[in-house]
Amino acid sequence: MENHLFDLTGKVAIVTGAARGIGKAIAQGLAAVGVKVAIADIKQAEGEETAKIIQAAGQEAVAFTTDVTKRQECQRLIQQTVDYYNRLDILVCNAGIEILKPMISLEEDEWDAIMNVNLKGYFNCSQLAAKQMIQQGTGGAIIMNSSIASVIGLANCAAYTASKGGVNQLVRTLAIEWADYKIRVNAFAPGYMNNIMEGTEKFRLPLEQEQENLKRLIPMKRKGEPEELVGSVIFLASAAASYVTGSILMVDGGYSAL
């Protein structure tokens, strides 16, 4: 008998922050298994380029310029996606920023910027997506990008770790509230990835020191690739995870097991 547990053919997904990095890999990965993808990103040109790459592979994608910190733009994103694809089945909240700075010198506007993107943006998109899914009456899957920083303390990124801890609690609470509507809410939590979050380039360690840290901290002794997060998203979006909600899936090479 053919197994359809992971079949997402024809499903419609929004991926925020999908113009580059992890979001781009997730958008491409979902499209490759038959999902119709709406790429949402504040960077219009890069978002459109990602959509073109997916389309060139014979898959379906469209790009919408969206600032997830602005409620009206998130509402427009949901409506544009439904107008274009006629429905919404999957939301991947991925847009995020990080400012590496000691807490003692972190400015209020820097704290607010991180919270507005990493937490308020997830609130905006998930609530509005859920309203659409409830209206459709077909349920859905909401998947959030958390982090190992949600469960451990990391120096010089207090606002980021606080925002990701908030994501975990948002996942658990929404999973309870929306279970009756057959909307599952989960997160994947990446460890150290070969992905440079915008604004953190100058803080990278010299390669030799970075490699030593990886050997000490990560059982698999390497960083992950953005593409290695795709399987987690596909699983959480699919019928294979039909009884999984409120979970935080660690994808960290064993880091959190130490």
Accessible surface in RSA format (square Angstrom, percent):
REM  Atomic radii and reference values for relative SASA: ProtOr
REM  Chains: A
REM  Algorithm: Lee & Richards
REM  Probe-radius: 1.40
REM  Slices: 20
REM RES _ NUM      All-atoms   Total-Side   Main-Chain    Non-polar    All polar
REM                ABS   REL    ABS   REL    ABS   REL    ABS   REL    ABS   REL
RES MET A   1   239.02 123.8 151.68 100.4  87.34 207.9 125.75 106.9 113.27 150.1
RES GLU A   2   132.54  76.1 110.26  83.4  22.27  53.0  46.29  89.5  86.25  70.4
RES ASN A   3   109.10  75.2  77.56  75.0  31.53  75.9  36.92  88.9  72.18  69.8
RES HIS A   4   108.38  59.2  97.87  68.0  10.51  26.9  74.59  76.9  33.79  39.3
RES LEU A   5    84.56  47.1  82.40  59.0   2.16   5.4  83.24  58.5   1.32   3.6
RES PHE A   6   109.91  55.0 101.70  63.0   8.21  21.4 102.30  62.0   7.60  21.8
RES ASP A   7    71.55  50.1  48.58  48.4  22.97  54.3  21.05  49.5  50.49  50.4
RES LEU A   8     3.41   1.9   2.58   1.8   0.84   2.1   2.91   2.0   0.51   1.4
RES THR A   9   100.42  71.4  78.71  79.8  21.72  51.8  60.79  81.7  39.63  59.9
RES GLY A  10    32.89  40.6   0.00   N/A  32.89  40.6  22.59  62.0  10.30  23.1
RES LYS A  11    83.64  40.8  83.37  51.2   0.27   0.7  36.36  32.7  47.28  50.4
RES VAL A  12     0.84   0.6   0.84   0.8   0.00   0.0   0.84   0.7   0.00   0.0
RES ALA A  13     0.00   0.0   0.00   0.0   0.00   0.0   0.00   0.0   0.00   0.0
RES ILE A  14     0.00   0.0   0.00   0.0   0.00   0.0   0.00   0.0   0.00   0.0
RES VAL A  15     0.00   0.0   0.00   0.0   0.00   0.0   0.00   0.0   0.00   0.0
RES THR A  16     2.04   1.5   2.04   2.1   0.00   0.0   0.36   0.5   1.68   2.5
RES GLY A  17    14.18  17.5   0.00   N/A  14.18  17.5   8.72  23.9   5.46  12.2
RES ALA A  18     0.00   0.0   0.00   0.0   0.00   0.0   0.00   0.0   0.00   0.0
RES ALA A  19     4.48   4.1   0.00   0.0   4.48  10.2   0.00   0.0   4.48  11.9
RES ARG A  20    92.48  38.8  88.92  45.3   3.56   8.5  28.08  38.4  64.39  39.0
RES GLY A  21    26.46  32.6   0.00   N/A  26.46  32.6  15.01  41.2  11.45  25.7
RES ILE A  22    18.67  10.6  16.37  12.2   2.30   5.5  16.37  11.8   2.30   6.2
RES GLY A  23     0.52   0.6   0.00   N/A   0.52   0.6   0.00   0.0   0.52   1.2
RES LYS A  24    59.63  29.1  59.63  36.6   0.00   0.0  18.35  16.5  41.27  44.0
RES ALA A  25     6.86   6.3   2.01   3.1   4.85  11.0   4.61   6.5   2.25   6.0
RES ILE A  26     0.10   0.1   0.10   0.1   0.00   0.0   0.10   0.1   0.00   0.0
RES ALA A  27     0.00   0.0   0.00   0.0   0.00   0.0   0.00   0.0   0.00   0.0
RES GLN A  28    61.07  34.2  58.34  42.6   2.74   6.5  18.54  39.5  42.54  32.3
RES GLY A  29    13.29  16.4   0.00   N/A  13.29  16.4  11.99  32.9   1.30   2.9
RES LEU A  30     0.12   0.1   0.12   0.1   0.00   0.0   0.12   0.1   0.00   0.0
RES ALA A  31     1.84   1.7   0.00   0.0   1.84   4.2   0.00   0.0   1.84   4.9
RES ALA A  32    66.69  61.3  37.58  58.0  29.10  66.2  37.61  53.0  29.08  77.0
RES VAL A  33    57.08  37.6  42.83  38.8  14.25  34.3  51.86  45.1   5.22  14.2
RES GLY A  34    31.71  39.1   0.00   N/A  31.71  39.1  24.55  67.4   7.16  16.0
RES VAL A  35     2.21   1.5   0.00   0.0   2.21   5.3   0.00   0.0   2.21   6.0
RES LYS A  36    61.22  29.9  61.22  37.6   0.00   0.0  11.90  10.7  49.33  52.5
RES VAL A  37     0.00   0.0   0.00   0.0   0.00   0.0   0.00   0.0   0.00   0.0
RES ALA A  38     0.00   0.0   0.00   0.0   0.00   0.0   0.00   0.0   0.00   0.0
RES ILE A  39     0.56   0.3   0.13   0.1   0.43   1.0   0.13   0.1   0.43   1.2
RES ALA A  40     0.64   0.6   0.12   0.2   0.53   1.2   0.29   0.4   0.36   0.9
RES ASP A  41    14.53  10.2  10.97  10.9   3.56   8.4   4.04   9.5  10.49  10.5
RES ILE A  42   110.20  62.7  93.50  69.7  16.69  40.2  93.50  67.3  16.69  45.3
RES LYS A  43    65.12  31.8  58.39  35.8   6.73  16.0  30.21  27.2  34.91  37.2
RES GLN A  44   103.72  58.0  96.10  70.2   7.63  18.2  21.03  44.8  82.70  62.7
RES ALA A  45    78.09  71.8  66.81 103.1  11.28  25.7  70.36  99.1   7.72  20.5
RES GLU A  46    74.60  42.8  71.27  53.9   3.32   7.9  35.23  68.1  39.37  32.1
RES GLY A  47     2.81   3.5   0.00   N/A   2.81   3.5   2.81   7.7   0.00   0.0
RES GLU A  48    72.00  41.3  70.84  53.6   1.15   2.7  20.37  39.4  51.62  42.1
RES GLU A  49    90.58  52.0  89.58  67.8   1.00   2.4  38.00  73.5  52.57  42.9
RES THR A  50     0.95   0.7   0.95   1.0   0.00   0.0   0.00   0.0   0.95   1.4
RES ALA A  51     4.59   4.2   4.59   7.1   0.00   0.0   4.59   6.5   0.00   0.0
RES LYS A  52   126.23  61.6 121.23  74.4   5.00  11.9  69.37  62.4  56.86  60.6
RES ILE A  53    64.21  36.5  58.10  43.3   6.10  14.7  61.88  44.6   2.33   6.3
RES ILE A  54     2.48   1.4   0.79   0.6   1.70   4.1   2.48   1.8   0.00   0.0
RES GLN A  55    85.79  48.0  71.31  52.1  14.48  34.5  27.50  58.5  58.29  44.2
RES ALA A  56    92.65  85.2  48.42  74.7  44.23 100.6  61.12  86.1  31.53  83.5
RES ALA A  57    66.86  61.5  32.00  49.4  34.86  79.3  45.40  63.9  21.46  56.9
RES GLY A  58    71.76  88.5   0.00   N/A  71.76  88.5  36.90 101.3  34.86  78.1
RES GLN A  59    54.56  30.5  43.04  31.5  11.51  27.4  18.77  40.0  35.79  27.1
RES GLU A  60    88.73  50.9  83.19  62.9   5.55  13.2  37.02  71.6  51.72  42.2
RES ALA A  61     4.71   4.3   0.00   0.0   4.71  10.7   0.00   0.0   4.71  12.5
RES VAL A  62    21.55  14.2  20.35  18.4   1.21   2.9  21.55  18.7   0.00   0.0
RES ALA A  63    25.25  23.2   5.04   7.8  20.21  46.0   5.19   7.3  20.06  53.1
RES PHE A  64    26.31  13.2  21.13  13.1   5.18  13.5  25.00  15.2   1.31   3.7
RES THR A  65    54.36  38.7  44.54  45.2   9.82  23.4  38.72  52.0  15.63  23.6
RES THR A  66     3.10   2.2   0.71   0.7   2.39   5.7   0.11   0.1   3.00   4.5
RES ASP A  67    22.96  16.1  21.64  21.5   1.32   3.1   4.88  11.5  18.08  18.0
RES VAL A  68    12.15   8.0  10.75   9.7   1.41   3.4  10.75   9.3   1.41   3.8
RES THR A  69    29.11  20.7  23.71  24.0   5.40  12.9  12.75  17.1  16.36  24.7
RES LYS A  70   112.69  55.0 108.50  66.6   4.18  10.0  62.69  56.4  50.00  53.3
RES ARG A  71    88.40  37.1  83.78  42.7   4.62  11.0  53.98  73.8  34.42  20.9
RES GLN A  72   153.51  85.8 146.30 106.9   7.21  17.2  53.10 113.0 100.41  76.2
RES GLU A  73    38.52  22.1  37.76  28.6   0.76   1.8   9.72  18.8  28.80  23.5
RES CYS A  74     0.21   0.2   0.16   0.2   0.05   0.1   0.16   0.4   0.05   0.1
RES GLN A  75    82.24  46.0  82.24  60.1   0.00   0.0  40.79  86.8  41.45  31.4
RES ARG A  76   114.49  48.1 109.01  55.6   5.48  13.1  50.42  68.9  64.07  38.8
RES LEU A  77     0.45   0.2   0.11   0.1   0.33   0.8   0.33   0.2   0.11   0.3
RES ILE A  78     4.69   2.7   4.69   3.5   0.00   0.0   4.69   3.4   0.00   0.0
RES GLN A  79    90.40  50.6  89.85  65.7   0.55   1.3  36.01  76.7  54.39  41.2
RES GLN A  80    57.78  32.3  54.21  39.6   3.57   8.5  18.65  39.7  39.13  29.7
RES THR A  81     0.00   0.0   0.00   0.0   0.00   0.0   0.00   0.0   0.00   0.0
RES VAL A  82    25.25  16.6  23.79  21.5   1.46   3.5  23.79  20.7   1.46   4.0
RES ASP A  83   100.79  70.6  71.05  70.7  29.74  70.3  32.51  76.5  68.28  68.1
RES TYR A  84   126.20  58.9  99.18  56.4  27.02  70.3  66.57  50.0  59.63  73.5
RES TYR A  85    15.55   7.3   6.67   3.8   8.88  23.1   9.05   6.8   6.50   8.0
RES ASN A  86   125.27  86.4 101.64  98.2  23.62  56.9  26.54  63.9  98.73  95.4
RES ARG A  87    76.83  32.3  76.83  39.2   0.00   0.0  25.71  35.1  51.11  31.0
RES LEU A  88     0.00   0.0   0.00   0.0   0.00   0.0   0.00   0.0   0.00   0.0
RES ASP A  89     8.32   5.8   7.21   7.2   1.11   2.6   4.26  10.0   4.06   4.0
RES ILE A  90     2.61   1.5   2.61   1.9   0.00   0.0   2.61   1.9   0.00   0.0
RES LEU A  91     0.00   0.0   0.00   0.0   0.00   0.0   0.00   0.0   0.00   0.0
RES VAL A  92     0.00   0.0   0.00   0.0   0.00   0.0   0.00   0.0   0.00   0.0
RES CYS A  93     0.87   0.7   0.87   1.0   0.00   0.0   0.56   1.4   0.31   0.3
RES ASN A  94    14.47  10.0   8.40   8.1   6.08  14.6   0.00   0.0  14.47  14.0
RES ALA A  95    15.91  14.6  13.20  20.4   2.72   6.2  15.91  22.4   0.00   0.0
RES GLY A  96    24.62  30.4   0.00   N/A  24.62  30.4   2.50   6.8  22.12  49.6
RES ILE A  97    51.88  29.5  51.75  38.6   0.12   0.3  51.88  37.4   0.00   0.0
RES GLU A  98    28.44  16.3  25.26  19.1   3.18   7.6   0.00   0.0  28.44  23.2
RES ILE A  99    45.78  26.1  42.35  31.5   3.44   8.3  43.96  31.7   1.82   4.9
RES LEU A 100    42.34  23.6  38.56  27.6   3.78   9.5  38.88  27.3   3.46   9.3
RES LYS A 101    55.97  27.3  52.84  32.4   3.13   7.4  35.25  31.7  20.72  22.1
RES PRO A 102    66.27  48.3  64.59  58.9   1.68   6.1  66.27  54.7   0.00   0.0
RES MET A 103   113.28  58.7  98.93  65.5  14.35  34.2  98.38  83.6  14.90  19.7
RES ILE A 104   170.97  97.3 138.95 103.5  32.02  77.2 142.98 103.0  28.00  76.0
RES SER A 105    48.89  41.3  38.57  51.5  10.32  23.8  42.48  90.5   6.40   9.0
RES LEU A 106    30.01  16.7   6.87   4.9  23.14  58.2   6.87   4.8  23.14  62.3
RES GLU A 107    97.23  55.8  95.92  72.6   1.31   3.1  23.81  46.1  73.43  59.9
RES GLU A 108   137.20  78.8 123.69  93.6  13.51  32.2  48.69  94.2  88.51  72.3
RES ASP A 109   101.41  71.0  92.08  91.7   9.33  22.1  44.09 103.8  57.32  57.2
RES GLU A 110    37.61  21.6  36.13  27.3   1.48   3.5  13.48  26.1  24.13  19.7
RES TRP A 111    83.12  33.4  83.12  40.2   0.00   0.0  63.27  33.7  19.85  32.2
RES ASP A 112    61.99  43.4  60.77  60.5   1.22   2.9  17.42  41.0  44.57  44.5
RES ALA A 113    37.41  34.4  30.37  46.9   7.03  16.0  37.14  52.3   0.26   0.7
RES ILE A 114     0.17   0.1   0.17   0.1   0.00   0.0   0.17   0.1   0.00   0.0
RES MET A 115    33.41  17.3  32.71  21.6   0.70   1.7  29.39  25.0   4.02   5.3
RES ASN A 116    57.73  39.8  57.73  55.8   0.00   0.0   2.39   5.7  55.34  53.5
RES VAL A 117    24.63  16.2  24.63  22.3   0.00   0.0  24.63  21.4   0.00   0.0
RES ASN A 118     0.00   0.0   0.00   0.0   0.00   0.0   0.00   0.0   0.00   0.0
RES LEU A 119    51.12  28.5  50.79  36.3   0.33   0.8  50.79  35.7   0.33   0.9
RES LYS A 120    92.32  45.0  87.08  53.4   5.24  12.5  44.63  40.2  47.69  50.8
RES GLY A 121     1.00   1.2   0.00   N/A   1.00   1.2   0.45   1.2   0.55   1.2
RES TYR A 122     2.94   1.4   2.85   1.6   0.09   0.2   2.94   2.2   0.00   0.0
RES PHE A 123    89.02  44.5  88.84  55.0   0.18   0.5  89.02  54.0   0.00   0.0
RES ASN A 124     0.88   0.6   0.88   0.8   0.00   0.0   0.00   0.0   0.88   0.8
RES CYS A 125     1.25   0.9   1.17   1.3   0.08   0.2   0.24   0.6   1.01   1.1
RES SER A 126     0.95   0.8   0.95   1.3   0.00   0.0   0.00   0.0   0.95   1.3
RES GLN A 127    51.27  28.7  51.15  37.4   0.12   0.3  10.31  22.0  40.96  31.1
RES LEU A 128     8.82   4.9   6.05   4.3   2.77   7.0   6.08   4.3   2.74   7.4
RES ALA A 129     0.00   0.0   0.00   0.0   0.00   0.0   0.00   0.0   0.00   0.0
RES ALA A 130     1.33   1.2   1.33   2.1   0.00   0.0   1.33   1.9   0.00   0.0
RES LYS A 131   117.17  57.2 110.24  67.6   6.92  16.5  73.23  65.9  43.94  46.8
RES GLN A 132    25.96  14.5  22.93  16.8   3.02   7.2   3.70   7.9  22.26  16.9
RES MET A 133     0.30   0.2   0.00   0.0   0.30   0.7   0.06   0.1   0.23   0.3
RES ILE A 134    64.55  36.7  50.44  37.6  14.11  34.0  53.17  38.3  11.38  30.9
RES GLN A 135   148.30  82.9 114.44  83.6  33.85  80.6  42.00  89.4 106.30  80.6
RES GLN A 136    46.50  26.0  14.42  10.5  32.08  76.4  23.54  50.1  22.96  17.4
RES GLY A 137    65.19  80.4   0.00   N/A  65.19  80.4  31.20  85.6  33.99  76.1
RES THR A 138    77.24  54.9  42.78  43.4  34.46  82.1  50.72  68.1  26.52  40.1
RES GLY A 139     3.58   4.4   0.00   N/A   3.58   4.4   1.15   3.2   2.43   5.5
RES GLY A 140    17.66  21.8   0.00   N/A  17.66  21.8  11.93  32.7   5.73  12.8
RES ALA A 141     3.97   3.7   3.63   5.6   0.34   0.8   3.63   5.1   0.34   0.9
RES ILE A 142     0.32   0.2   0.00   0.0   0.32   0.8   0.00   0.0   0.32   0.9
RES ILE A 143     0.59   0.3   0.59   0.4   0.00   0.0   0.59   0.4   0.00   0.0
RES MET A 144     0.00   0.0   0.00   0.0   0.00   0.0   0.00   0.0   0.00   0.0
RES ASN A 145    12.15   8.4  12.15  11.7   0.00   0.0   0.04   0.1  12.11  11.7
RES SER A 146     1.77   1.5   0.00   0.0   1.77   4.1   0.00   0.0   1.77   2.5
RES SER A 147    10.42   8.8  10.42  13.9   0.00   0.0   2.41   5.1   8.01  11.2
RES ILE A 148     7.34   4.2   7.34   5.5   0.00   0.0   7.34   5.3   0.00   0.0
RES ALA A 149     3.13   2.9   0.96   1.5   2.17   4.9   0.96   1.4   2.17   5.8
RES SER A 150    19.25  16.3   0.00   0.0  19.25  44.3   0.57   1.2  18.67  26.2
RES VAL A 151    82.37  54.2  45.55  41.2  36.82  88.7  55.57  48.3  26.79  72.7
RES ILE A 152    52.46  29.9  38.71  28.8  13.75  33.1  47.33  34.1   5.13  13.9
RES GLY A 153    74.16  91.5   0.00   N/A  74.16  91.5  39.81 109.3  34.35  76.9
RES LEU A 154    53.48  29.8  40.82  29.2  12.66  31.8  43.47  30.5  10.01  26.9
RES ALA A 155    91.65  84.3  57.39  88.6  34.27  77.9  69.03  97.2  22.63  59.9
RES ASN A 156    74.88  51.6  65.68  63.5   9.20  22.1   8.12  19.5  66.76  64.5
RES CYS A 157     5.63   4.3   4.03   4.5   1.60   3.7   1.60   4.0   4.03   4.3
RES ALA A 158    33.85  31.1  26.63  41.1   7.22  16.4  30.10  42.4   3.74   9.9
RES ALA A 159     1.75   1.6   1.20   1.8   0.56   1.3   1.20   1.7   0.56   1.5
RES TYR A 160    19.80   9.2  19.67  11.2   0.12   0.3   7.03   5.3  12.77  15.7
RES THR A 161    24.62  17.5  20.30  20.6   4.32  10.3   7.26   9.8  17.36  26.2
RES ALA A 162    46.34  42.6  25.81  39.8  20.53  46.7  38.05  53.6   8.29  22.0
RES SER A 163     0.00   0.0   0.00   0.0   0.00   0.0   0.00   0.0   0.00   0.0
RES LYS A 164     4.72   2.3   4.72   2.9   0.00   0.0   0.43   0.4   4.29   4.6
RES GLY A 165    20.77  25.6   0.00   N/A  20.77  25.6  18.31  50.3   2.45   5.5
RES GLY A 166    20.51  25.3   0.00   N/A  20.51  25.3  16.06  44.1   4.45  10.0
RES VAL A 167     0.00   0.0   0.00   0.0   0.00   0.0   0.00   0.0   0.00   0.0
RES ASN A 168     3.75   2.6   3.75   3.6   0.00   0.0   2.36   5.7   1.39   1.3
RES GLN A 169   104.85  58.6 104.19  76.1   0.67   1.6  46.23  98.4  58.62  44.5
RES LEU A 170    36.85  20.5  32.31  23.1   4.55  11.4  36.03  25.3   0.83   2.2
RES VAL A 171     0.00   0.0   0.00   0.0   0.00   0.0   0.00   0.0   0.00   0.0
RES ARG A 172   100.72  42.3  99.05  50.5   1.67   4.0  40.24  55.0  60.48  36.7
RES THR A 173    63.81  45.4  62.42  63.3   1.39   3.3  40.06  53.8  23.74  35.9
RES LEU A 174    18.43  10.3  18.43  13.2   0.00   0.0  18.43  12.9   0.00   0.0
RES ALA A 175     3.58   3.3   2.65   4.1   0.93   2.1   2.91   4.1   0.67   1.8
RES ILE A 176   139.80  79.6 121.38  90.4  18.42  44.4 126.65  91.2  13.15  35.7
RES GLU A 177   104.51  60.0  82.89  62.7  21.63  51.5  32.55  63.0  71.96  58.8
RES TRP A 178    26.78  10.7  26.78  13.0   0.00   0.0  11.94   6.4  14.84  24.1
RES ALA A 179    52.29  48.1  36.03  55.6  16.26  37.0  39.74  56.0  12.55  33.2
RES ASP A 180   138.57  97.1 106.77 106.3  31.80  75.2  31.02  73.0 107.54 107.3
RES TYR A 181   108.15  50.5  95.36  54.3  12.79  33.3  53.99  40.6  54.17  66.8
RES LYS A 182   165.96  81.0 151.13  92.7  14.83  35.3 101.52  91.4  64.44  68.6
RES ILE A 183     1.26   0.7   0.09   0.1   1.17   2.8   0.10   0.1   1.16   3.1
RES ARG A 184    35.57  14.9  35.20  17.9   0.37   0.9  18.47  25.2  17.09  10.4
RES VAL A 185     0.00   0.0   0.00   0.0   0.00   0.0   0.00   0.0   0.00   0.0
RES ASN A 186     0.98   0.7   0.98   1.0   0.00   0.0   0.00   0.0   0.98   0.9
RES ALA A 187     0.05   0.0   0.00   0.0   0.05   0.1   0.00   0.0   0.05   0.1
RES PHE A 188     0.00   0.0   0.00   0.0   0.00   0.0   0.00   0.0   0.00   0.0
RES ALA A 189     0.00   0.0   0.00   0.0   0.00   0.0   0.00   0.0   0.00   0.0
RES PRO A 190     9.11   6.6   7.66   7.0   1.45   5.3   7.66   6.3   1.45   9.0
RES GLY A 191    10.60  13.1   0.00   N/A  10.60  13.1   0.40   1.1  10.21  22.9
RES TYR A 192    77.09  36.0  68.65  39.1   8.44  22.0  57.34  43.1  19.75  24.3
RES MET A 193    19.67  10.2  10.43   6.9   9.24  22.0   7.60   6.5  12.07  16.0
RES ASN A 194    72.70  50.1  52.19  50.4  20.51  49.4  19.42  46.7  53.29  51.5
RES ASN A 195    41.73  28.8  18.74  18.1  22.99  55.4   5.18  12.5  36.54  35.3
RES ILE A 196    59.59  33.9  51.34  38.3   8.24  19.9  54.52  39.3   5.06  13.7
RES MET A 197    45.05  23.3  41.58  27.5   3.47   8.3  43.06  36.6   1.99   2.6
RES GLU A 198    85.17  48.9  79.73  60.3   5.43  12.9  35.67  69.0  49.49  40.4
RES GLY A 199    46.25  57.0   0.00   N/A  46.25  57.0  32.52  89.3  13.72  30.7
RES THR A 200    12.30   8.7  11.17  11.3   1.13   2.7   4.60   6.2   7.70  11.6
RES GLU A 201    90.00  51.7  79.80  60.4  10.20  24.3  48.60  94.0  41.40  33.8
RES LYS A 202   176.86  86.3 135.61  83.2  41.25  98.2  91.18  82.1  85.68  91.3
RES PHE A 203    91.90  46.0  67.46  41.8  24.44  63.6  73.12  44.3  18.79  53.8
RES ARG A 204   105.96  44.5  77.37  39.4  28.59  68.1  39.00  53.3  66.97  40.6
RES LEU A 205    77.39  43.1  65.93  47.2  11.46  28.8  66.77  46.9  10.62  28.6
RES PRO A 206    90.51  66.0  77.32  70.5  13.19  48.0  90.14  74.4   0.37   2.3
RES LEU A 207   126.08  70.2 116.13  83.1   9.95  25.0 117.82  82.7   8.26  22.2
RES GLU A 208   143.54  82.4 135.18 102.3   8.36  19.9  53.49 103.5  90.06  73.5
RES GLN A 209    89.63  50.1  83.94  61.3   5.69  13.5  30.85  65.7  58.78  44.6
RES GLU A 210    21.19  12.2  21.16  16.0   0.03   0.1   7.34  14.2  13.85  11.3
RES GLN A 211    72.13  40.3  72.13  52.7   0.00   0.0  26.93  57.3  45.20  34.3
RES GLU A 212   100.30  57.6  96.50  73.0   3.80   9.0  38.42  74.3  61.88  50.5
RES ASN A 213    37.35  25.8  37.29  36.0   0.06   0.1   6.81  16.4  30.54  29.5
RES LEU A 214     8.47   4.7   8.47   6.1   0.00   0.0   8.47   6.0   0.00   0.0
RES LYS A 215   112.76  55.0 100.10  61.4  12.66  30.1  54.09  48.7  58.67  62.5
RES ARG A 216   161.87  68.0 134.44  68.5  27.43  65.3  75.61 103.3  86.26  52.3
RES LEU A 217    44.04  24.5  43.95  31.4   0.10   0.2  43.95  30.9   0.10   0.3
RES ILE A 218     3.14   1.8   2.02   1.5   1.12   2.7   2.71   1.9   0.43   1.2
RES PRO A 219    61.07  44.5  36.80  33.5  24.27  88.2  45.50  37.6  15.57  96.8
RES MET A 220   114.69  59.4  92.70  61.4  21.98  52.3  76.96  65.4  37.72  50.0
RES LYS A 221   122.31  59.7 107.59  66.0  14.72  35.0  72.36  65.1  49.95  53.2
RES ARG A 222   100.75  42.3  95.65  48.8   5.10  12.1  54.90  75.0  45.85  27.8
RES LYS A 223    25.84  12.6  20.93  12.8   4.91  11.7   8.20   7.4  17.63  18.8
RES GLY A 224    16.11  19.9   0.00   N/A  16.11  19.9  12.66  34.7   3.45   7.7
RES GLU A 225    72.89  41.8  72.89  55.1   0.00   0.0  31.77  61.5  41.12  33.6
RES PRO A 226    14.96  10.9  14.96  13.6   0.00   0.0  14.96  12.3   0.00   0.0
RES GLU A 227   112.69  64.7 101.86  77.1  10.84  25.8  59.11 114.3  53.58  43.7
RES GLU A 228    80.10  46.0  60.28  45.6  19.82  47.2  41.80  80.9  38.30  31.3
RES LEU A 229     0.00   0.0   0.00   0.0   0.00   0.0   0.00   0.0   0.00   0.0
RES VAL A 230    20.11  13.2  20.11  18.2   0.00   0.0  20.11  17.5   0.00   0.0
RES GLY A 231    46.73  57.6   0.00   N/A  46.73  57.6  37.36 102.5   9.36  21.0
RES SER A 232    15.82  13.4   9.92  13.2   5.90  13.6   3.33   7.1  12.49  17.5
RES VAL A 233     0.15   0.1   0.15   0.1   0.00   0.0   0.15   0.1   0.00   0.0
RES ILE A 234    24.63  14.0  24.63  18.3   0.00   0.0  24.63  17.7   0.00   0.0
RES PHE A 235    61.19  30.6  61.09  37.8   0.10   0.3  61.09  37.0   0.10   0.3
RES LEU A 236     1.82   1.0   1.69   1.2   0.14   0.3   1.69   1.2   0.14   0.4
RES ALA A 237    10.80   9.9   0.00   0.0  10.80  24.6   0.00   0.0  10.80  28.6
RES SER A 238     1.66   1.4   0.00   0.0   1.66   3.8   1.66   3.5   0.00   0.0
RES ALA A 239    57.49  52.9  43.87  67.7  13.62  31.0  50.29  70.8   7.19  19.1
RES ALA A 240    28.57  26.3   3.83   5.9  24.74  56.3   5.01   7.1  23.56  62.4
RES ALA A 241     0.20   0.2   0.00   0.0   0.20   0.4   0.20   0.3   0.00   0.0
RES SER A 242    80.86  68.3  58.85  78.5  22.01  50.7  32.38  69.0  48.48  67.9
RES TYR A 243   217.04 101.3 195.24 111.1  21.80  56.7 149.98 112.7  67.06  82.7
RES VAL A 244    40.16  26.4  37.06  33.6   3.10   7.5  39.98  34.7   0.18   0.5
RES THR A 245    56.98  40.5  37.06  37.6  19.92  47.5  37.00  49.7  19.98  30.2
RES GLY A 246    20.69  25.5   0.00   N/A  20.69  25.5   6.44  17.7  14.25  31.9
RES SER A 247    45.64  38.6  39.94  53.3   5.70  13.1  20.80  44.3  24.83  34.8
RES ILE A 248    34.13  19.4  10.32   7.7  23.81  57.4  10.33   7.4  23.80  64.6
RES LEU A 249    65.25  36.3  62.43  44.7   2.81   7.1  65.25  45.8   0.00   0.0
RES MET A 250    57.62  29.8  37.89  25.1  19.73  47.0  32.31  27.5  25.31  33.5
RES VAL A 251    33.26  21.9  27.68  25.1   5.58  13.4  31.43  27.3   1.83   5.0
RES ASP A 252    15.98  11.2   6.39   6.4   9.59  22.7   5.71  13.4  10.27  10.2
RES GLY A 253    24.34  30.0   0.00   N/A  24.34  30.0  12.72  34.9  11.63  26.0
RES GLY A 254    25.53  31.5   0.00   N/A  25.53  31.5  20.33  55.8   5.20  11.6
RES TYR A 255    29.37  13.7  26.06  14.8   3.32   8.6  10.44   7.8  18.93  23.3
RES SER A 256    48.48  41.0  19.71  26.3  28.77  66.3  14.38  30.6  34.10  47.8
RES ALA A 257    89.94  82.7  49.26  76.0  40.68  92.5  59.98  84.5  29.96  79.4
RES LEU A 258   142.91  79.6  80.88  57.9  62.03 155.9 110.34  77.5  32.57  87.6
END  Absolute sums over single chains surface
CHAIN  1 A    12364.2       9863.4       2500.9       6958.3       5406.0
END  Absolute sums over all chains
TOTAL         12364.2       9863.4       2500.9       6958.3       5406.0
